[in-house]
Amino acid sequence: MNRTLEGKVALVTGGAAGIGRAISLAFAREGAHVAIADTNLQGAAETLRSITEMGATGTVILADVTNPGDVSAMVEKTVEMFGRLDVAVNNAGILGNPAPFHETDEAMFNRVMDVNVRGVFLCMQAEIRQMLAQGQGGSIVNLASVAGILGFRGFSPYDASKHAVLGLTKTAALEYVGAGIRVNAVCPAIIATQMTASVHDISPVLAEKMIQAQPMRRAGTPEEVAEAVLWLASGASSFVTGTGLPVDGGLIAT
């Protein structure tokens, strides 16, 4: 049976845990060489250990997506290690603390936008430059959110950041479609990760309300999101670009 990313080189930011780890493992399972970029070296090493245990190849790269030098080096190290870059997943992101709009801390707003928007912007720039230099196209998948489609009370910085990620995704998709570079996003709803656990720690009632708002009445799993990312990253979605794919248990349909 042919694996969908056989021999491809993939870069995943935020690959140390949660959705990023699940994506890295799914890519490795499907034959990709995976560069795991994160500020959490211990977590990234654990992801790499799981990859090597399945007989696949990967590497760990220390990178802060808000640092332009780190981002450039991240792509360069991936190419140095594996010779090229075929797939990039810009997954690194933060939630911020829930607060009413008028009480939202400006410093927190700036931090969320810095990681979730500027970080994705910097990564996309570096990845697209490499793919253009190779001249053989590629696939970029950004992690947005249903919060990039809907609004959620108490999460204005996060909502704004994920709306922006979808805007970057659509614009880049149109600009580079002629070069064979496809750019898409996935829009998860509530997924069982540490980020969701942090909301539960602050307000168990709010966390449960968010889960119950999803028609399937449960949180999704990182692996379910990873399968959607895998499809967008692979040739199976060859006629898809510029989209934000909900992985949401039916939430957008309500």
N, C-alpha and C positions, 0 to 999 in steps of 0.2 A: 504494500500500500504506500503510495506516494505521500510524503509529508508536505504540508502546505508552505513551509518556509525553508525547505531543504537548501542548505548552503548559504542562506541569506545572513547578512550581518545586521543585527538590531541593537539599538540603543534605547534604554528605558531609564528615565529619570524617576527618582523616588522609588527605586526598586528594592529598598531594604525591608519593606513590610507591606501588609495590606494588599491593595489592588495592584500596586507596582510589582510586588513579589509574585502575585498570581499571574500577571502578564508575563513576567520574565520566565516563569516555569512553563507556561503554555507555549511560549515561543521556542524554548529549548526542546520541549517535547515534539514540536513540529519541525525540528531540524536546524534552527537558527543558532548562530553564534551570538551570545548576548553580552553586551556591555551594561553593567549595572551601575548607574551613577546615583550617588546619594551623599549627604553629609554624615549619615549614620554608617560608619564603616563596619561596625560589628554586625548590624542587621544585614548589610549588603553582603558581607562574608557568609552569613548563614544562607542567604539566597543562592550565592555561588556554590556553596557546599551541596545544596539540593540539586542544583543543575549538574554538577560533576557526578553526583551519585547516579543520575539517570543516563550517564555516558555522554553528556553534551559538553560543549565548550563555552566558557564565559570569562569575564574579567570584572574586577571592581575598580571603579574610578571615583575618587573623592571630588565632589563638585557641588558648589553652591550656585543654584541657577540664577541668583540675583547678581552674581559676580561675572562680568563679561569675560575676564581672563580665564576663570574656571570653565565657563561654557565653551570658549574656543578650544581650550586644552582638552576638554572632555571629548569633543568630536575628533580632534587630532589624535588623541590616544586610542580612540576606537579604531581609527583608520590605521594607525601604526600597528596595532595588535592584529587586526583582521583583514586589512588591505582595502576596505571600502565601507560604505554605509548605505544600506538598502532600505531600512525601516527605522523610524524614530518614534518613540512614544513619550510625549511630554506630560508626565503624570504628577510630578512634584507639585504639591499645593497645601495650603493651610485653610482652616475654617474661620478662626477668630472667635471671640467670645460673643454669645448672643446678647443683644441689648436693643432697646428701642432706638429708632432712628435719631431722635434728638439727644440721646444720651450716649451715642456711639463715640468712642474715643478716637480722636484724629490719628494718633500714633498707630492704633490698631488698624484703622482704615488703610493707612499708608503701607503698613507691613503686609496686609492681605493683598493689596494691589501689587506690591513689589514682587511678591513670590508668585502669585497666581497669574498676573498679566505680564508684567515686565519679564519675569522668568520665562514664560512661554514664548514671548516675543524674541528674547535673546536666543533661546534654544532653536526656535524655528529659523532665525536668520542664519545661524551657524550650520544647521542641518541642510538647509536649502542651498547654501553656497557650496557645500561639499557635494551634494547630489547634482548640482549644475555642472560642477567641475568634472564629475564622472561621466556625465552626458548620457546616462542610461535610466533616468527617471528614479522613482522611489515612492515610498508611502510614509506619510506622517499622520499620526493619530494623536490628537490632543484630548486630555481629560477635562471635559466641561462638567455639566451637571444639569439636572432638571431645574436647578436654581438659575441656569442660564436661559431658561425658557419661561419659567413661572417666577413669581415673587413669593418670598417667605418672610413673614413677620419676624423681626429681630435679627435678621442676617443681611442687612443692607450691604456691607462691604463684600461679603462672599457672593451675594446675588449679582452685584455690579461686576465683580471680577469674572464670574462665569459667563455673563452676557458678553463681556469683552472678549473672552476666549473664543466664543462662537463667531464674533465679528472678525477676529484675526484669522480664524479657520476659513471662513467664506472668502475673504479677500485674497489670501494666499492661494487658495484653490483656483480662483479665477486667473490669477497672475501667472501661475506656473503649470497650468493644465497643458499648455503647448510643449512643455519640456518633459511631459510624462510623469510629473510629480503630483500625486494625489494627496490632498490634505482633507482630513475628516476629523470629527470629534465624536466621542461618546458622552451621553448625558445620564449618568446614573442617578437614581433616587437614593433612598436610605439603604446603605450597604453595611453589612456587619464588619466594621473595621474599628481601629482605635479612634478614628475621628468621630464616628458615631458614639462610641463609648464615652468620649469626652463630653458630648452633649448630655448623655444620660447622667454623668457624674454631676453636671451643673443642675439639670432639671429632669428627673426621671419622668415626670408627667409630660413635659414637652417632647421628650424622645419617644414615648409611647404614642402620643398623638400623631407624630410624624410617621411612625410605622403604620398606624391604623388608617392613615389617610391614603395609603397605597392599597388599591383594590385587592391585591393578593394577600394583604394583611400580614405581611412578614417583611423582614429586611432581606435584601438580596445578598448574595455571597460574592466575595472578590473573584471567585472562579467564574461566575456567571458574567461579570463585567469583562473578564479576560477573554472569554470566548467571543464576545462582540468586538473587542479590540483586535483579536486575531483575525477575524473575518475582514475587517476594514484594512488590516495591514497586508493581507494576502491577495493573490491574484483572483481569488473567488469574488472579490468586490471590484473587479476591474473597470466597471462602468459607473462607479460611485465616487464622487468628489464633492467637497463643499457642504457635506451634510453633518447634522448633529443627531446621532442615533440614540433615542431614549432607551435606557435599560432600567425600567422604572416600575415594574409590576402593575402597569396599567394606569399610573398616576396621571399622565398627560391626557388620557382619554376621559378623565372625569370632568 
